[in-house]
Amino acid sequence: MEFHFAVYKCCGMPYLLSTIETLRLRIGPSFHDLYPEFAIQKYGVHNMVIGA
């Protein structure tokens, strides 16, 4: 997250940064419900290949 926001800040568009921050605050809690393993272990979401 810190990396992404550093990139956003470099774009020099404060309105865009404000919009992204607002959206992140709104959607953030949903990620904890969708990916509870990330909320606990902080390792991220991995795509699994089934049948490979």
ModelCIF file with pLDDT and N, C-alpha, C, O atoms, coordinates in Angstrom:
data_MODEL
#
_entry.id   MODEL 
#
_entity.id                         1 
_entity.type                       polymer 
_entity.pdbx_number_of_molecules   1 
#
_entity_poly.entity_id                      1 
_entity_poly.type                           'polypeptide(L)' 
_entity_poly.nstd_linkage                   no 
_entity_poly.nstd_monomer                   no 
_entity_poly.pdbx_seq_one_letter_code       MEFHFAVYKCCGMPYLLSTIETLRLRIGPSFHDLYPEFAIQKYGVHNMVIGA 
_entity_poly.pdbx_seq_one_letter_code_can   MEFHFAVYKCCGMPYLLSTIETLRLRIGPSFHDLYPEFAIQKYGVHNMVIGA 
_entity_poly.pdbx_strand_id                 A 
#
loop_
_entity_poly_seq.entity_id 
_entity_poly_seq.num 
_entity_poly_seq.mon_id 
_entity_poly_seq.hetero 
1 1  MET n 
1 2  GLU n 
1 3  PHE n 
1 4  HIS n 
1 5  PHE n 
1 6  ALA n 
1 7  VAL n 
1 8  TYR n 
1 9  LYS n 
1 10 CYS n 
1 11 CYS n 
1 12 GLY n 
1 13 MET n 
1 14 PRO n 
1 15 TYR n 
1 16 LEU n 
1 17 LEU n 
1 18 SER n 
1 19 THR n 
1 20 ILE n 
1 21 GLU n 
1 22 THR n 
1 23 LEU n 
1 24 ARG n 
1 25 LEU n 
1 26 ARG n 
1 27 ILE n 
1 28 GLY n 
1 29 PRO n 
1 30 SER n 
1 31 PHE n 
1 32 HIS n 
1 33 ASP n 
1 34 LEU n 
1 35 TYR n 
1 36 PRO n 
1 37 GLU n 
1 38 PHE n 
1 39 ALA n 
1 40 ILE n 
1 41 GLN n 
1 42 LYS n 
1 43 TYR n 
1 44 GLY n 
1 45 VAL n 
1 46 HIS n 
1 47 ASN n 
1 48 MET n 
1 49 VAL n 
1 50 ILE n 
1 51 GLY n 
1 52 ALA n 
#
_struct_asym.id          A 
_struct_asym.entity_id   1 
#
loop_
_ma_qa_metric.id 
_ma_qa_metric.mode 
_ma_qa_metric.name 
_ma_qa_metric.software_group_id 
_ma_qa_metric.type 
1 global pLDDT . pLDDT 
2 local  pLDDT . pLDDT 
#
_ma_qa_metric_global.metric_id      1 
_ma_qa_metric_global.metric_value   77.65 
_ma_qa_metric_global.model_id       1 
_ma_qa_metric_global.ordinal_id     1 
#
loop_
_ma_qa_metric_local.label_asym_id 
_ma_qa_metric_local.label_comp_id 
_ma_qa_metric_local.label_seq_id 
_ma_qa_metric_local.metric_id 
_ma_qa_metric_local.metric_value 
_ma_qa_metric_local.model_id 
_ma_qa_metric_local.ordinal_id 
A MET 1  2 78.00 1 1  
A GLU 2  2 85.00 1 2  
A PHE 3  2 89.00 1 3  
A HIS 4  2 85.00 1 4  
A PHE 5  2 86.00 1 5  
A ALA 6  2 89.00 1 6  
A VAL 7  2 88.00 1 7  
A TYR 8  2 87.00 1 8  
A LYS 9  2 88.00 1 9  
A CYS 10 2 90.00 1 10 
A CYS 11 2 87.00 1 11 
A GLY 12 2 90.00 1 12 
A MET 13 2 91.00 1 13 
A PRO 14 2 90.00 1 14 
A TYR 15 2 92.00 1 15 
A LEU 16 2 90.00 1 16 
A LEU 17 2 90.00 1 17 
A SER 18 2 92.00 1 18 
A THR 19 2 92.00 1 19 
A ILE 20 2 90.00 1 20 
A GLU 21 2 90.00 1 21 
A THR 22 2 91.00 1 22 
A LEU 23 2 89.00 1 23 
A ARG 24 2 87.00 1 24 
A LEU 25 2 86.00 1 25 
A ARG 26 2 87.00 1 26 
A ILE 27 2 84.00 1 27 
A GLY 28 2 77.00 1 28 
A PRO 29 2 78.00 1 29 
A SER 30 2 81.00 1 30 
A PHE 31 2 75.00 1 31 
A HIS 32 2 74.00 1 32 
A ASP 33 2 78.00 1 33 
A LEU 34 2 79.00 1 34 
A TYR 35 2 73.00 1 35 
A PRO 36 2 73.00 1 36 
A GLU 37 2 70.00 1 37 
A PHE 38 2 65.00 1 38 
A ALA 39 2 61.00 1 39 
A ILE 40 2 66.00 1 40 
A GLN 41 2 59.00 1 41 
A LYS 42 2 58.00 1 42 
A TYR 43 2 57.00 1 43 
A GLY 44 2 56.00 1 44 
A VAL 45 2 56.00 1 45 
A HIS 46 2 60.00 1 46 
A ASN 47 2 58.00 1 47 
A MET 48 2 61.00 1 48 
A VAL 49 2 62.00 1 49 
A ILE 50 2 64.00 1 50 
A GLY 51 2 60.00 1 51 
A ALA 52 2 54.00 1 52 
#
loop_
_atom_site.group_PDB 
_atom_site.id 
_atom_site.type_symbol 
_atom_site.label_atom_id 
_atom_site.label_alt_id 
_atom_site.label_comp_id 
_atom_site.label_asym_id 
_atom_site.label_entity_id 
_atom_site.label_seq_id 
_atom_site.pdbx_PDB_ins_code 
_atom_site.Cartn_x 
_atom_site.Cartn_y 
_atom_site.Cartn_z 
_atom_site.occupancy 
_atom_site.B_iso_or_equiv 
_atom_site.pdbx_formal_charge 
_atom_site.auth_seq_id 
_atom_site.auth_comp_id 
_atom_site.auth_asym_id 
_atom_site.auth_atom_id 
_atom_site.pdbx_PDB_model_num 
ATOM 1   N N  . MET A 1 1  ? 0.827   -1.186  0.000   1.00 78.00 ? 1  MET A N  1 
ATOM 2   C CA . MET A 1 1  ? 0.000   0.000   0.000   1.00 78.00 ? 1  MET A CA 1 
ATOM 3   C C  . MET A 1 1  ? 0.873   1.252   0.000   1.00 78.00 ? 1  MET A C  1 
ATOM 4   O O  . MET A 1 1  ? 0.604   2.207   -0.729  1.00 78.00 ? 1  MET A O  1 
ATOM 5   N N  . GLU A 1 2  ? 1.917   1.240   0.821   1.00 85.00 ? 2  GLU A N  1 
ATOM 6   C CA . GLU A 1 2  ? 2.787   2.416   0.887   1.00 85.00 ? 2  GLU A CA 1 
ATOM 7   C C  . GLU A 1 2  ? 3.434   2.692   -0.469  1.00 85.00 ? 2  GLU A C  1 
ATOM 8   O O  . GLU A 1 2  ? 3.548   3.845   -0.886  1.00 85.00 ? 2  GLU A O  1 
ATOM 9   N N  . PHE A 1 3  ? 3.853   1.636   -1.148  1.00 89.00 ? 3  PHE A N  1 
ATOM 10  C CA . PHE A 1 3  ? 4.453   1.797   -2.466  1.00 89.00 ? 3  PHE A CA 1 
ATOM 11  C C  . PHE A 1 3  ? 3.459   2.424   -3.438  1.00 89.00 ? 3  PHE A C  1 
ATOM 12  O O  . PHE A 1 3  ? 3.792   3.371   -4.150  1.00 89.00 ? 3  PHE A O  1 
ATOM 13  N N  . HIS A 1 4  ? 2.244   1.896   -3.464  1.00 85.00 ? 4  HIS A N  1 
ATOM 14  C CA . HIS A 1 4  ? 1.242   2.406   -4.392  1.00 85.00 ? 4  HIS A CA 1 
ATOM 15  C C  . HIS A 1 4  ? 0.937   3.878   -4.131  1.00 85.00 ? 4  HIS A C  1 
ATOM 16  O O  . HIS A 1 4  ? 0.824   4.667   -5.069  1.00 85.00 ? 4  HIS A O  1 
ATOM 17  N N  . PHE A 1 5  ? 0.804   4.247   -2.861  1.00 86.00 ? 5  PHE A N  1 
ATOM 18  C CA . PHE A 1 5  ? 0.506   5.642   -2.566  1.00 86.00 ? 5  PHE A CA 1 
ATOM 19  C C  . PHE A 1 5  ? 1.692   6.553   -2.871  1.00 86.00 ? 5  PHE A C  1 
ATOM 20  O O  . PHE A 1 5  ? 1.497   7.723   -3.201  1.00 86.00 ? 5  PHE A O  1 
ATOM 21  N N  . ALA A 1 6  ? 2.910   6.042   -2.768  1.00 89.00 ? 6  ALA A N  1 
ATOM 22  C CA . ALA A 1 6  ? 4.076   6.835   -3.164  1.00 89.00 ? 6  ALA A CA 1 
ATOM 23  C C  . ALA A 1 6  ? 4.029   7.117   -4.664  1.00 89.00 ? 6  ALA A C  1 
ATOM 24  O O  . ALA A 1 6  ? 4.346   8.222   -5.104  1.00 89.00 ? 6  ALA A O  1 
ATOM 25  N N  . VAL A 1 7  ? 3.632   6.113   -5.447  1.00 88.00 ? 7  VAL A N  1 
ATOM 26  C CA . VAL A 1 7  ? 3.501   6.298   -6.899  1.00 88.00 ? 7  VAL A CA 1 
ATOM 27  C C  . VAL A 1 7  ? 2.390   7.294   -7.198  1.00 88.00 ? 7  VAL A C  1 
ATOM 28  O O  . VAL A 1 7  ? 2.552   8.173   -8.045  1.00 88.00 ? 7  VAL A O  1 
ATOM 29  N N  . TYR A 1 8  ? 1.259   7.158   -6.502  1.00 87.00 ? 8  TYR A N  1 
ATOM 30  C CA . TYR A 1 8  ? 0.137   8.076   -6.728  1.00 87.00 ? 8  TYR A CA 1 
ATOM 31  C C  . TYR A 1 8  ? 0.551   9.520   -6.442  1.00 87.00 ? 8  TYR A C  1 
ATOM 32  O O  . TYR A 1 8  ? 0.182   10.435  -7.178  1.00 87.00 ? 8  TYR A O  1 
ATOM 33  N N  . LYS A 1 9  ? 1.323   9.719   -5.364  1.00 88.00 ? 9  LYS A N  1 
ATOM 34  C CA . LYS A 1 9  ? 1.753   11.073  -4.995  1.00 88.00 ? 9  LYS A CA 1 
ATOM 35  C C  . LYS A 1 9  ? 2.675   11.669  -6.051  1.00 88.00 ? 9  LYS A C  1 
ATOM 36  O O  . LYS A 1 9  ? 2.660   12.878  -6.282  1.00 88.00 ? 9  LYS A O  1 
ATOM 37  N N  . CYS A 1 10 ? 3.471   10.827  -6.687  1.00 90.00 ? 10 CYS A N  1 
ATOM 38  C CA . CYS A 1 10 ? 4.402   11.302  -7.720  1.00 90.00 ? 10 CYS A CA 1 
ATOM 39  C C  . CYS A 1 10 ? 3.686   11.824  -8.965  1.00 90.00 ? 10 CYS A C  1 
ATOM 40  O O  . CYS A 1 10 ? 4.270   12.573  -9.747  1.00 90.00 ? 10 CYS A O  1 
ATOM 41  N N  . CYS A 1 11 ? 2.437   11.435  -9.149  1.00 87.00 ? 11 CYS A N  1 
ATOM 42  C CA . CYS A 1 11 ? 1.725   11.855  -10.358 1.00 87.00 ? 11 CYS A CA 1 
ATOM 43  C C  . CYS A 1 11 ? 1.369   13.342  -10.329 1.00 87.00 ? 11 CYS A C  1 
ATOM 44  O O  . CYS A 1 11 ? 1.049   13.927  -11.363 1.00 87.00 ? 11 CYS A O  1 
ATOM 45  N N  . GLY A 1 12 ? 1.427   13.950  -9.141  1.00 90.00 ? 12 GLY A N  1 
ATOM 46  C CA . GLY A 1 12 ? 1.162   15.384  -9.044  1.00 90.00 ? 12 GLY A CA 1 
ATOM 47  C C  . GLY A 1 12 ? -0.298  15.759  -9.261  1.00 90.00 ? 12 GLY A C  1 
ATOM 48  O O  . GLY A 1 12 ? -0.601  16.856  -9.729  1.00 90.00 ? 12 GLY A O  1 
ATOM 49  N N  . MET A 1 13 ? -1.196  14.845  -8.921  1.00 91.00 ? 13 MET A N  1 
ATOM 50  C CA . MET A 1 13 ? -2.633  15.095  -9.097  1.00 91.00 ? 13 MET A CA 1 
ATOM 51  C C  . MET A 1 13 ? -3.326  14.920  -7.742  1.00 91.00 ? 13 MET A C  1 
ATOM 52  O O  . MET A 1 13 ? -3.832  13.837  -7.446  1.00 91.00 ? 13 MET A O  1 
ATOM 53  N N  . PRO A 1 14 ? -3.356  15.967  -6.919  1.00 90.00 ? 14 PRO A N  1 
ATOM 54  C CA . PRO A 1 14 ? -3.908  15.845  -5.560  1.00 90.00 ? 14 PRO A CA 1 
ATOM 55  C C  . PRO A 1 14 ? -5.373  15.410  -5.531  1.00 90.00 ? 14 PRO A C  1 
ATOM 56  O O  . PRO A 1 14 ? -5.781  14.705  -4.608  1.00 90.00 ? 14 PRO A O  1 
ATOM 57  N N  . TYR A 1 15 ? -6.165  15.812  -6.514  1.00 92.00 ? 15 TYR A N  1 
ATOM 58  C CA . TYR A 1 15 ? -7.573  15.396  -6.521  1.00 92.00 ? 15 TYR A CA 1 
ATOM 59  C C  . TYR A 1 15 ? -7.678  13.885  -6.735  1.00 92.00 ? 15 TYR A C  1 
ATOM 60  O O  . TYR A 1 15 ? -8.495  13.222  -6.096  1.00 92.00 ? 15 TYR A O  1 
ATOM 61  N N  . LEU A 1 16 ? -6.858  13.344  -7.627  1.00 90.00 ? 16 LEU A N  1 
ATOM 62  C CA . LEU A 1 16 ? -6.838  11.907  -7.864  1.00 90.00 ? 16 LEU A CA 1 
ATOM 63  C C  . LEU A 1 16 ? -6.402  11.168  -6.608  1.00 90.00 ? 16 LEU A C  1 
ATOM 64  O O  . LEU A 1 16 ? -7.005  10.156  -6.250  1.00 90.00 ? 16 LEU A O  1 
ATOM 65  N N  . LEU A 1 17 ? -5.371  11.653  -5.938  1.00 90.00 ? 17 LEU A N  1 
ATOM 66  C CA . LEU A 1 17 ? -4.895  11.033  -4.700  1.00 90.00 ? 17 LEU A CA 1 
ATOM 67  C C  . LEU A 1 17 ? -5.992  11.025  -3.641  1.00 90.00 ? 17 LEU A C  1 
ATOM 68  O O  . LEU A 1 17 ? -6.196  10.021  -2.959  1.00 90.00 ? 17 LEU A O  1 
ATOM 69  N N  . SER A 1 18 ? -6.689  12.132  -3.506  1.00 92.00 ? 18 SER A N  1 
ATOM 70  C CA . SER A 1 18 ? -7.784  12.220  -2.551  1.00 92.00 ? 18 SER A CA 1 
ATOM 71  C C  . SER A 1 18 ? -8.888  11.222  -2.880  1.00 92.00 ? 18 SER A C  1 
ATOM 72  O O  . SER A 1 18 ? -9.444  10.593  -1.980  1.00 92.00 ? 18 SER A O  1 
ATOM 73  N N  . THR A 1 19 ? -9.207  11.073  -4.163  1.00 92.00 ? 19 THR A N  1 
ATOM 74  C CA . THR A 1 19 ? -10.234 10.128  -4.589  1.00 92.00 ? 19 THR A CA 1 
ATOM 75  C C  . THR A 1 19 ? -9.814  8.695   -4.289  1.00 92.00 ? 19 THR A C  1 
ATOM 76  O O  . THR A 1 19 ? -10.620 7.904   -3.800  1.00 92.00 ? 19 THR A O  1 
ATOM 77  N N  . ILE A 1 20 ? -8.571  8.356   -4.576  1.00 90.00 ? 20 ILE A N  1 
ATOM 78  C CA . ILE A 1 20 ? -8.064  7.005   -4.317  1.00 90.00 ? 20 ILE A CA 1 
ATOM 79  C C  . ILE A 1 20 ? -8.080  6.706   -2.818  1.00 90.00 ? 20 ILE A C  1 
ATOM 80  O O  . ILE A 1 20 ? -8.471  5.613   -2.409  1.00 90.00 ? 20 ILE A O  1 
ATOM 81  N N  . GLU A 1 21 ? -7.659  7.668   -2.000  1.00 90.00 ? 21 GLU A N  1 
ATOM 82  C CA . GLU A 1 21 ? -7.675  7.471   -0.548  1.00 90.00 ? 21 GLU A CA 1 
ATOM 83  C C  . GLU A 1 21 ? -9.094  7.231   -0.041  1.00 90.00 ? 21 GLU A C  1 
ATOM 84  O O  . GLU A 1 21 ? -9.319  6.351   0.790   1.00 90.00 ? 21 GLU A O  1 
ATOM 85  N N  . THR A 1 22 ? -10.045 8.009   -0.536  1.00 91.00 ? 22 THR A N  1 
ATOM 86  C CA . THR A 1 22 ? -11.437 7.853   -0.120  1.00 91.00 ? 22 THR A CA 1 
ATOM 87  C C  . THR A 1 22 ? -11.979 6.483   -0.511  1.00 91.00 ? 22 THR A C  1 
ATOM 88  O O  . THR A 1 22 ? -12.641 5.822   0.289   1.00 91.00 ? 22 THR A O  1 
ATOM 89  N N  . LEU A 1 23 ? -11.700 6.061   -1.733  1.00 89.00 ? 23 LEU A N  1 
ATOM 90  C CA . LEU A 1 23 ? -12.172 4.753   -2.187  1.00 89.00 ? 23 LEU A CA 1 
ATOM 91  C C  . LEU A 1 23 ? -11.525 3.625   -1.385  1.00 89.00 ? 23 LEU A C  1 
ATOM 92  O O  . LEU A 1 23 ? -12.183 2.637   -1.059  1.00 89.00 ? 23 LEU A O  1 
ATOM 93  N N  . ARG A 1 24 ? -10.249 3.771   -1.070  1.00 87.00 ? 24 ARG A N  1 
ATOM 94  C CA . ARG A 1 24 ? -9.554  2.743   -0.281  1.00 87.00 ? 24 ARG A CA 1 
ATOM 95  C C  . ARG A 1 24 ? -10.184 2.622   1.109   1.00 87.00 ? 24 ARG A C  1 
ATOM 96  O O  . ARG A 1 24 ? -10.340 1.517   1.629   1.00 87.00 ? 24 ARG A O  1 
ATOM 97  N N  . LEU A 1 25 ? -10.541 3.749   1.699   1.00 86.00 ? 25 LEU A N  1 
ATOM 98  C CA . LEU A 1 25 ? -11.181 3.705   3.016   1.00 86.00 ? 25 LEU A CA 1 
ATOM 99  C C  . LEU A 1 25 ? -12.544 3.024   2.961   1.00 86.00 ? 25 LEU A C  1 
ATOM 100 O O  . LEU A 1 25 ? -12.953 2.361   3.914   1.00 86.00 ? 25 LEU A O  1 
ATOM 101 N N  . ARG A 1 26 ? -13.240 3.192   1.846   1.00 87.00 ? 26 ARG A N  1 
ATOM 102 C CA . ARG A 1 26 ? -14.565 2.573   1.709   1.00 87.00 ? 26 ARG A CA 1 
ATOM 103 C C  . ARG A 1 26 ? -14.483 1.079   1.431   1.00 87.00 ? 26 ARG A C  1 
ATOM 104 O O  . ARG A 1 26 ? -15.284 0.311   1.964   1.00 87.00 ? 26 ARG A O  1 
ATOM 105 N N  . ILE A 1 27 ? -13.534 0.654   0.607   1.00 84.00 ? 27 ILE A N  1 
ATOM 106 C CA . ILE A 1 27 ? -13.467 -0.740  0.185   1.00 84.00 ? 27 ILE A CA 1 
ATOM 107 C C  . ILE A 1 27 ? -12.607 -1.595  1.121   1.00 84.00 ? 27 ILE A C  1 
ATOM 108 O O  . ILE A 1 27 ? -12.773 -2.814  1.163   1.00 84.00 ? 27 ILE A O  1 
ATOM 109 N N  . GLY A 1 28 ? -11.697 -0.977  1.864   1.00 77.00 ? 28 GLY A N  1 
ATOM 110 C CA . GLY A 1 28 ? -10.780 -1.707  2.732   1.00 77.00 ? 28 GLY A CA 1 
ATOM 111 C C  . GLY A 1 28 ? -11.443 -2.737  3.636   1.00 77.00 ? 28 GLY A C  1 
ATOM 112 O O  . GLY A 1 28 ? -11.009 -3.889  3.661   1.00 77.00 ? 28 GLY A O  1 
ATOM 113 N N  . PRO A 1 29 ? -12.484 -2.360  4.381   1.00 78.00 ? 29 PRO A N  1 
ATOM 114 C CA . PRO A 1 29 ? -13.136 -3.338  5.250   1.00 78.00 ? 29 PRO A CA 1 
ATOM 115 C C  . PRO A 1 29 ? -13.725 -4.532  4.491   1.00 78.00 ? 29 PRO A C  1 
ATOM 116 O O  . PRO A 1 29 ? -13.814 -5.631  5.039   1.00 78.00 ? 29 PRO A O  1 
ATOM 117 N N  . SER A 1 30 ? -14.119 -4.325  3.259   1.00 81.00 ? 30 SER A N  1 
ATOM 118 C CA . SER A 1 30 ? -14.660 -5.429  2.462   1.00 81.00 ? 30 SER A CA 1 
ATOM 119 C C  . SER A 1 30 ? -13.601 -6.482  2.177   1.00 81.00 ? 30 SER A C  1 
ATOM 120 O O  . SER A 1 30 ? -13.910 -7.672  2.114   1.00 81.00 ? 30 SER A O  1 
ATOM 121 N N  . PHE A 1 31 ? -12.354 -6.056  2.005   1.00 75.00 ? 31 PHE A N  1 
ATOM 122 C CA . PHE A 1 31 ? -11.283 -7.012  1.749   1.00 75.00 ? 31 PHE A CA 1 
ATOM 123 C C  . PHE A 1 31 ? -11.063 -7.935  2.936   1.00 75.00 ? 31 PHE A C  1 
ATOM 124 O O  . PHE A 1 31 ? -10.704 -9.099  2.757   1.00 75.00 ? 31 PHE A O  1 
ATOM 125 N N  . HIS A 1 32 ? -11.272 -7.430  4.142   1.00 74.00 ? 32 HIS A N  1 
ATOM 126 C CA . HIS A 1 32 ? -11.128 -8.283  5.323   1.00 74.00 ? 32 HIS A CA 1 
ATOM 127 C C  . HIS A 1 32 ? -12.210 -9.359  5.352   1.00 74.00 ? 32 HIS A C  1 
ATOM 128 O O  . HIS A 1 32 ? -11.974 -10.458 5.853   1.00 74.00 ? 32 HIS A O  1 
ATOM 129 N N  . ASP A 1 33 ? -13.374 -9.060  4.831   1.00 78.00 ? 33 ASP A N  1 
ATOM 130 C CA . ASP A 1 33 ? -14.435 -10.054 4.759   1.00 78.00 ? 33 ASP A CA 1 
ATOM 131 C C  . ASP A 1 33 ? -14.207 -11.033 3.609   1.00 78.00 ? 33 ASP A C  1 
ATOM 132 O O  . ASP A 1 33 ? -14.471 -12.228 3.744   1.00 78.00 ? 33 ASP A O  1 
ATOM 133 N N  . LEU A 1 34 ? -13.721 -10.526 2.484   1.00 79.00 ? 34 LEU A N  1 
ATOM 134 C CA . LEU A 1 34 ? -13.498 -11.381 1.319   1.00 79.00 ? 34 LEU A CA 1 
ATOM 135 C C  . LEU A 1 34 ? -12.273 -12.274 1.478   1.00 79.00 ? 34 LEU A C  1 
ATOM 136 O O  . LEU A 1 34 ? -12.273 -13.415 1.016   1.00 79.00 ? 34 LEU A O  1 
ATOM 137 N N  . TYR A 1 35 ? -11.230 -11.764 2.127   1.00 73.00 ? 35 TYR A N  1 
ATOM 138 C CA . TYR A 1 35 ? -9.964  -12.482 2.264   1.00 73.00 ? 35 TYR A CA 1 
ATOM 139 C C  . TYR A 1 35 ? -9.526  -12.502 3.726   1.00 73.00 ? 35 TYR A C  1 
ATOM 140 O O  . TYR A 1 35 ? -8.563  -11.823 4.083   1.00 73.00 ? 35 TYR A O  1 
ATOM 141 N N  . PRO A 1 36 ? -10.213 -13.268 4.581   1.00 73.00 ? 36 PRO A N  1 
ATOM 142 C CA . PRO A 1 36 ? -9.877  -13.256 6.011   1.00 73.00 ? 36 PRO A CA 1 
ATOM 143 C C  . PRO A 1 36 ? -8.456  -13.742 6.293   1.00 73.00 ? 36 PRO A C  1 
ATOM 144 O O  . PRO A 1 36 ? -7.857  -13.347 7.294   1.00 73.00 ? 36 PRO A O  1 
ATOM 145 N N  . GLU A 1 37 ? -7.906  -14.601 5.419   1.00 70.00 ? 37 GLU A N  1 
ATOM 146 C CA . GLU A 1 37 ? -6.546  -15.073 5.651   1.00 70.00 ? 37 GLU A CA 1 
ATOM 147 C C  . GLU A 1 37 ? -5.535  -13.924 5.552   1.00 70.00 ? 37 GLU A C  1 
ATOM 148 O O  . GLU A 1 37 ? -4.507  -13.941 6.229   1.00 70.00 ? 37 GLU A O  1 
ATOM 149 N N  . PHE A 1 38 ? -5.822  -12.944 4.723   1.00 65.00 ? 38 PHE A N  1 
ATOM 150 C CA . PHE A 1 38 ? -4.936  -11.781 4.627   1.00 65.00 ? 38 PHE A CA 1 
ATOM 151 C C  . PHE A 1 38 ? -5.027  -10.929 5.888   1.00 65.00 ? 38 PHE A C  1 
ATOM 152 O O  . PHE A 1 38 ? -4.016  -10.413 6.364   1.00 65.00 ? 38 PHE A O  1 
ATOM 153 N N  . ALA A 1 39 ? -6.214  -10.783 6.419   1.00 61.00 ? 39 ALA A N  1 
ATOM 154 C CA . ALA A 1 39 ? -6.404  -9.973  7.624   1.00 61.00 ? 39 ALA A CA 1 
ATOM 155 C C  . ALA A 1 39 ? -5.637  -10.566 8.806   1.00 61.00 ? 39 ALA A C  1 
ATOM 156 O O  . ALA A 1 39 ? -5.189  -9.835  9.689   1.00 61.00 ? 39 ALA A O  1 
ATOM 157 N N  . ILE A 1 40 ? -5.489  -11.875 8.819   1.00 66.00 ? 40 ILE A N  1 
ATOM 158 C CA . ILE A 1 40 ? -4.819  -12.540 9.938   1.00 66.00 ? 40 ILE A CA 1 
ATOM 159 C C  . ILE A 1 40 ? -3.323  -12.692 9.684   1.00 66.00 ? 40 ILE A C  1 
ATOM 160 O O  . ILE A 1 40 ? -2.509  -12.346 10.540  1.00 66.00 ? 40 ILE A O  1 
ATOM 161 N N  . GLN A 1 41 ? -2.954  -13.213 8.498   1.00 59.00 ? 41 GLN A N  1 
ATOM 162 C CA . GLN A 1 41 ? -1.561  -13.572 8.261   1.00 59.00 ? 41 GLN A CA 1 
ATOM 163 C C  . GLN A 1 41 ? -0.768  -12.522 7.490   1.00 59.00 ? 41 GLN A C  1 
ATOM 164 O O  . GLN A 1 41 ? 0.462   -12.568 7.503   1.00 59.00 ? 41 GLN A O  1 
ATOM 165 N N  . LYS A 1 42 ? -1.416  -11.592 6.831   1.00 58.00 ? 42 LYS A N  1 
ATOM 166 C CA . LYS A 1 42 ? -0.771  -10.507 6.090   1.00 58.00 ? 42 LYS A CA 1 
ATOM 167 C C  . LYS A 1 42 ? 0.141   -10.996 4.965   1.00 58.00 ? 42 LYS A C  1 
ATOM 168 O O  . LYS A 1 42 ? 1.135   -10.341 4.652   1.00 58.00 ? 42 LYS A O  1 
ATOM 169 N N  . TYR A 1 43 ? -0.184  -12.141 4.350   1.00 57.00 ? 43 TYR A N  1 
ATOM 170 C CA . TYR A 1 43 ? 0.670   -12.629 3.276   1.00 57.00 ? 43 TYR A CA 1 
ATOM 171 C C  . TYR A 1 43 ? 0.106   -12.367 1.901   1.00 57.00 ? 43 TYR A C  1 
ATOM 172 O O  . TYR A 1 43 ? 0.780   -12.625 0.904   1.00 57.00 ? 43 TYR A O  1 
ATOM 173 N N  . GLY A 1 44 ? -1.094  -11.870 1.818   1.00 56.00 ? 44 GLY A N  1 
ATOM 174 C CA . GLY A 1 44 ? -1.665  -11.541 0.529   1.00 56.00 ? 44 GLY A CA 1 
ATOM 175 C C  . GLY A 1 44 ? -2.528  -12.662 -0.043  1.00 56.00 ? 44 GLY A C  1 
ATOM 176 O O  . GLY A 1 44 ? -2.683  -13.720 0.566   1.00 56.00 ? 44 GLY A O  1 
ATOM 177 N N  . VAL A 1 45 ? -3.070  -12.413 -1.193  1.00 56.00 ? 45 VAL A N  1 
ATOM 178 C CA . VAL A 1 45 ? -3.947  -13.354 -1.852  1.00 56.00 ? 45 VAL A CA 1 
ATOM 179 C C  . VAL A 1 45 ? -3.169  -14.028 -2.966  1.00 56.00 ? 45 VAL A C  1 
ATOM 180 O O  . VAL A 1 45 ? -2.504  -13.360 -3.758  1.00 56.00 ? 45 VAL A O  1 
ATOM 181 N N  . HIS A 1 46 ? -3.249  -15.340 -3.029  1.00 60.00 ? 46 HIS A N  1 
ATOM 182 C CA . HIS A 1 46 ? -2.533  -16.105 -4.044  1.00 60.00 ? 46 HIS A CA 1 
ATOM 183 C C  . HIS A 1 46 ? -3.536  -16.814 -4.941  1.00 60.00 ? 46 HIS A C  1 
ATOM 184 O O  . HIS A 1 46 ? -4.511  -17.384 -4.453  1.00 60.00 ? 46 HIS A O  1 
ATOM 185 N N  . ASN A 1 47 ? -3.307  -16.783 -6.233  1.00 58.00 ? 47 ASN A N  1 
ATOM 186 C CA . ASN A 1 47 ? -4.136  -17.538 -7.159  1.00 58.00 ? 47 ASN A CA 1 
ATOM 187 C C  . ASN A 1 47 ? -3.618  -18.968 -7.202  1.00 58.00 ? 47 ASN A C  1 
ATOM 188 O O  . ASN A 1 47 ? -2.415  -19.203 -7.318  1.00 58.00 ? 47 ASN A O  1 
ATOM 189 N N  . MET A 1 48 ? -4.525  -19.904 -7.108  1.00 61.00 ? 48 MET A N  1 
ATOM 190 C CA . MET A 1 48 ? -4.140  -21.309 -7.110  1.00 61.00 ? 48 MET A CA 1 
ATOM 191 C C  . MET A 1 48 ? -4.522  -21.935 -8.436  1.00 61.00 ? 48 MET A C  1 
ATOM 192 O O  . MET A 1 48 ? -5.608  -21.686 -8.959  1.00 61.00 ? 48 MET A O  1 
ATOM 193 N N  . VAL A 1 49 ? -3.641  -22.737 -8.972  1.00 62.00 ? 49 VAL A N  1 
ATOM 194 C CA . VAL A 1 49 ? -3.930  -23.485 -10.185 1.00 62.00 ? 49 VAL A CA 1 
ATOM 195 C C  . VAL A 1 49 ? -4.394  -24.868 -9.747  1.00 62.00 ? 49 VAL A C  1 
ATOM 196 O O  . VAL A 1 49 ? -3.641  -25.603 -9.107  1.00 62.00 ? 49 VAL A O  1 
ATOM 197 N N  . ILE A 1 50 ? -5.607  -25.220 -10.081 1.00 64.00 ? 50 ILE A N  1 
ATOM 198 C CA . ILE A 1 50 ? -6.164  -26.507 -9.693  1.00 64.00 ? 50 ILE A CA 1 
ATOM 199 C C  . ILE A 1 50 ? -6.058  -27.464 -10.880 1.00 64.00 ? 50 ILE A C  1 
ATOM 200 O O  . ILE A 1 50 ? -6.418  -27.129 -12.009 1.00 64.00 ? 50 ILE A O  1 
ATOM 201 N N  . GLY A 1 51 ? -5.556  -28.660 -10.592 1.00 60.00 ? 51 GLY A N  1 
ATOM 202 C CA . GLY A 1 51 ? -5.462  -29.680 -11.623 1.00 60.00 ? 51 GLY A CA 1 
ATOM 203 C C  . GLY A 1 51 ? -4.232  -29.549 -12.494 1.00 60.00 ? 51 GLY A C  1 
ATOM 204 O O  . GLY A 1 51 ? -4.174  -30.141 -13.572 1.00 60.00 ? 51 GLY A O  1 
ATOM 205 N N  . ALA A 1 52 ? -3.255  -28.790 -12.054 1.00 54.00 ? 52 ALA A N  1 
ATOM 206 C CA . ALA A 1 52 ? -2.047  -28.630 -12.868 1.00 54.00 ? 52 ALA A CA 1 
ATOM 207 C C  . ALA A 1 52 ? -1.003  -29.648 -12.491 1.00 54.00 ? 52 ALA A C  1 
ATOM 208 O O  . ALA A 1 52 ? 0.082   -29.665 -13.073 1.00 54.00 ? 52 ALA A O  1 
#
